[in-house]
Amino acid sequence: YEYFLYMRHLFAYEYASGIVTREHTVLDLGCGEGYGADILSKCAKRVIAVDNNLESVEQTKKKYLADNLDFRHFSGMEIPFNNSVFDVVVSFQVIEHISDDAKFISEVYRVLKDGGKCILTTPNRVYRLRSGQKPWYRYHVREYDISEFESLLRGRFRDVEVKYINTTEELFKMEERVVKVASLVQKLDPLK
């Protein structure tokens, strides 16, 4: 399952690297292990990657040493940068963890330059959850269907385009099995 998550992230970073150019300053919100920020640094003017896991940020600083790549710890809701700083903001598999998603989107909008691009990924709950089911992954505050996600983004962004990250049938079935097991565990756990 970890491999599945890695491949989902890797695809998103490779997609973004096709949009990012040497003129772009990029913010990677929720950079995790840093491999994606490293990918973006190869095609961007500068990448600032932030994450709320201090240990992870310290490890990435040692592992990825590009001159145009900066890793920082950040654990608040207000992004610690001035208005209109970034040409591109990426945030992959993060928004579903955020309590105040509208504030998160407003903050992304605030730090983007006019004409900037925001590229986000999040699980599509239609493929993961039954109607009315709470997210089975304990760190997810919510999961969105397409219309909910579009509506959230249109609260700040004029041009919104939703695309899909798909997978092979084998990996899809693997995630489906994990969801079933997690749902079963959730049903059996009287504390939840």
C-alpha positions, 0 to 999 in steps of 0.5 A: 500500500505504501508503494501505491501512495508513493506512485500516486505522489510521484505521478502528481509531481511528474505532472507538475514538473511539466507545468513548472519552468525555470522562471517559476518559484514554487511552494510545495505544501506538505512535502513529506519525504522531499522527493517531489520537491527535489523533482520540481527543483530540477525544472524550477527557479526555486522551490520552497518545500514545507511540512508539519513533520519536523523530523521529516524536514530535517531529514530532507534537508540532509538528503536533497541539497540543490541550491534552489531547494529549501525545506522548512518546518511549518505547522500553522494554518497561515502560510508563513510567506507574504502575498503574491510570492509564488508562481506555482503552489503544489499540495498533494494528498494534504487538503483532506487532513486540514480542518479548515479547508476553506482557510487553507485554499484562501491561504494558497490563493493569497501567496500565489501571484496573479496568474499563478497555478495551484495544483492539488490532489486529494482522494476521490471519496466516490471510489473509496467510501460508501455514501455517508461513510466517514473516511477510513484513514484516521488522519483524514478530516474529510474526503471530497467528491468532484462537485464538493472539491470544485465548489471549494476551489471555486470559492477562490479560483476562477478557472478550475479544472479537475483531472483524475489520477488513475491506476492499474486495475491491480493497484486499484484492487489493492487499495480497495482491499485496504479500504475493506479491511480498514472499514471492518476494523472501524466497525469492530473498534468500539472506541470509534 
